[in-house]
Amino acid sequence: MGKGCLTVSKYFLFLFNLIFFLFGVTIMGFGLWLLLDNQSFIVFLNNFPSVKAGCYILIAVGAFATLMGFVGCIGAIYEIRCLLGLYFTCILLILLAQIAAGALIYFKKDELNTEMSKIVVKVLEDYSGNESSTETAWDHIQQKMKCCGWNNSADWNTNTVIQNSSGVLYPCSCHDASLDPDKQHESGFCEAPTTSWPVYLAGCSESVENWIVTNMAVVLGICVAVAFIELLGMVLSVCMCRNIQTEDYTKVPRY
């Protein structure tokens, strides 16, 4: 009975660690995307030190989870009790870190929303059309989400270039394509033929918040799946440790 439990645990633990390894790679890739993406609202989120720190934490956790998946596979295949014990301890620490990170994000979400609003308003005030990474990201958001400003297009009235211009300027990325489909500009300022801007009336705040909620749901879904695999891995590693009678280190390949 003990031998059968050991064999089943061995191969199930190997399978779960292989999946865990792939999830670790996924989490690390997601952290890299958050850190390096310059074509979405992530550019603005990275202005928060806590968000940037969170990106590095995701990368570190993903890399560590990948390593632990590898260690778990070796420990399971070669039935090494010390590796399985190390694996159990590290997976427990990762699980606790995930719970702490989730709680931190949940309790800081209102503060994050307020700070985002301040950052966007500041970007609109200082926007010059020089196509910096922040300005390009905001132009991309307004075009793709078909919105203008944070609350509405009036937010652009605080822009220094528009205020100091002798003509009637408006942000080109706000241009409502339904009013003039032939006029398409990706960035900078355009001159309006009248005092009424031909722009989208809705602000971007609601669309951006929906985008964040959607992507957060994806992240949480991945984290829940990883946590489930972690728990299964911990149970199987304990089962294996209890059923390993002797350890044969000659099975372990030497390089």
Salt bridges, closest charged atoms under 4 A:
GLU79 OE2 - LYS10 NZ 3.42
GLU111 OE1 - LYS108 NZ 3.40
GLU115 OE2 - LYS118 NZ 3.77
ASP126 OD2 - LYS122 NZ 3.46
